[in-house]
């Protein structure tokens, strides 16, 4: 269509008249003078299909039958003049885009300006030159056609863009689903590897076996770190990474990082210096988990790329008001350093500055990308200074809101493996995977909790309903897997929250994509404990909902642990497994003076009917009553 209009225009240039092929174009001439109508029709009929209209009323009658390509409109007409007619045309969306050329004897500048202001495409005064009129009509039709072609092209381009965006979204969704599925499939067996390794390390084993298990655990945690990095990058790309706001103390985060890296730095022969500004006091509001992630990435790189010398970490208070505090963080090393060209790409995803270094030092090349995104999400900017062979320095500033002193005085501190809490309470564990059930049960039992197991959401709901019907004490906390047969965790959570709204329900699942976690919270769960988890993760979760009875130091040799604590642990197992381990319990009882009579009575004792008594006995043991 556009090419025909151009051909028509070229014909005008050469012959002063449109191509005969353009006769299909429809024009309406509006004029109350019959002679003018006749002249205009005879002039244009060889090139266009022309329809005369002796009045504006007749024009609108014709418009009901067809839409012309152009209207030639007189100004001075009875009943409705040309200006009134064009106003009516432009007000009607059916006719608003039809080009209008005024063809009139009113040739003063004011009249022409008024016509153009009302939306006319052109204004031609009578008397006019026939060839000039033909050319101006042809020009206007060409412009109009180009405009239509442009609109059509924009529509096609928008359709293409919409389809492209849809395809991108579909591919992104497919990638997200794939990563979520792969994450689940990797995390589920890793939960067994990490969990059983930790549990085995907690038992009385040889140093050689302990060394093997520690290497298994370290390798598993490193693999998990890579999986988490990939998921974080995906969340950053899709804009779904979110921060939480919770009260925390910076010293907790820093002590955690220090305890994590000090042994590694010492093993590598590095001087590891930590400095925390003593002026930094009190609780801040922010996301300690994400801050910890950034610092871990920076400290890990500093130690990894430094073969000798020092690694320094400092945290300085830059500014503080009643409402907020600005903190400066810096990690400096004396490692291999980087060139300016390498610094340019250091924050690009899946990138390390040297392929040889990737083979030598390992890593996914995602840590700095994630750290940069998190710092920016927190309102800061991460900076780097480096010299090859001398070392590197990474720094950033963050501003945190200050928690008011009376807002959260009873906040429970984070747990850092120096000691282990002992709890008093009952747990409902809804988990269909046998291995994951055993891992979670072993952890919880060792912390003094009574564990009740449901193999799917339906069984869990029935256990809660049974206690509600019988007026029994409800569970203190519920750990809920999400993907289970018969009834999934989300549906079970919604039902349980209607029965006991106050009970904390924790998602314990390998599906931890941001959209998934948001769905768990929406269903009524308090938070998500992602698989695989380590002991510290589980303990910190428990501490948020259950007050511990006391703490047991990990530094104590197992022979120094109170006999009542040993006996308590055995009773926990018996509460789950009836009397199948009665012989082991009797063996433990030998360590308690004066227990000979009790041992004789227990040898053939059926524990099943006596669970209530055992629960009472357990509580007394927790309280340290050796005569229990």
QUINORDA-V310891 format. One line per field, one symbol per residue. ss: DSSP state (H for helix, E for strand, C for the rest). phi: phi as a letter, one per 40 degrees, with the letter a starting at -180 (. if undefined). psi: psi as a letter, one per 20 degrees, with the letter a starting at -180 (. if undefined). Layout:
ss: ???
phi: ???
psi: ???
This chain:
ss: CHHHHHHHHHHHHHHCCCCHHHHHCEEEEECCCHHHHHHHHHHHCCCCEEEEECCHHHHHHHHCCCCCCEEEECCCCCCCCHHHHHHHHHHCCCCCCCEEEEEECCCCHHHHHHHHHCCCCEEEECCCCHHHHHHHHHHHHHHHHHHHHHHHHHHHHHHHHHHHHHHHHHHHHHHHHHHHHHHHHHHHHHHHHHHHHHHHHCCCCCHHHHHHHHHHHHHHHHHHHHHHHHHHHHHHHCCCCCCCCEEECHHHHHHHHHHHHHHHHHHCCCEEEEEECCCCCCCEEECHHHHHHHHHHHHHHHHHCCCCCEEEEEEEEEEECCCEEEEEEEEEECCCCCCHHHHHHCCCCCCCCCHHHHHHHCCCCCHHHHHHHHHHHCCCCCEEEEECCCEEEEEEEEEEEECCCCCCCCCCCCCCCCEEEECCCEEEEECCCHHHHHHHHHHHHHCCCEEEEECCHHHHHHHHHHHHHHCCCCCCEEEECCCCCCCCHHHHHHHHHHHCCCCEEEEEECCCCHHHHHHHHHHCCCEEEECCCCHHHHHHHHHCCCCCCEEEECCCCHHHCCHHHHHHHHHHHHHHHCCCCHHHHHHHHCCCCCCHHHHHHHCCCCCHHHHHHHHHHHHHHHCCCCCC
phi: .cccccdcccccccbgaccccccccbbbbbacccccccccccccdcbbcbbcbcacccdccccccabccabcbcccacgaccccccdccccbccbccccbbcbaccbccccccccccchccaabcccbcdccccccccdcccccccccccccccccccccccccccccccccccccccccccdcccccccccccccccccccccbccccdccccccccccccccccccccccccccccgbcbbbbacabcccccccccccbdccccccgccbbbbbdcccbgcbbibccccdcccccccccdcccbcahbbbbbbbccaabcbabbbbbabbbbccgacdcccdbccccfbbcacccdccbghcgbdcdccdccccccgbbcbbbabdgbhbbbaabbbbcccccccacccccccbgcabcbbbibbbbcacccccccdcccdccccgccbbbbcaccccccccccccccgcccccabbbcccbcgaccccccccccccbccccbbcbaccbcdccccccccchccabbcccbbdcccccccccbbcccabbcccccdcccddccccdcccdccccbfbcbdcccccccdcbdgcdccccccdbcccdcbcccccccccccdcgcccd
psi: ghhghgggghhgghijqrqhijiippqppopiohghggghghhihihropoqoirhghghghhhhrorhqpoprgoqrgorhghghghghioihihipppppnqiojqhgggggghhijqhropqqqrpghhggghggghhgggghgghgggghgggggggghggggghghggggggghgghgghhhghhhgggghgghhhirnrqhghggghhhggghghgghggghgghggghghjkjpqqqoqprphhggghggghgiggggghjkqoopppppiioqrqrpbnhghgggghggghggghhjohqcqpppqoqohqpahhrpppppppqrkbhrqrhhhhhjhjqqkpqiphhhghgiaqikhghggggggghhijappqppqppihaqppqqpqpqqppqhjhlhkpprqplihrpqprorqppoophpgghggggggghhijjqpppppirhghgghhghghggjkrprqhqppoqgoqrfprhgggghghhhgnhipppppnqiokqghghhhgghiiqgapoqqqqrghggghgghiippqhaqppiipqhiiqphhgghggghgghhhjckhkhghghghhhipqjjgghgghihkpohgikhghhgggghhghijnii.
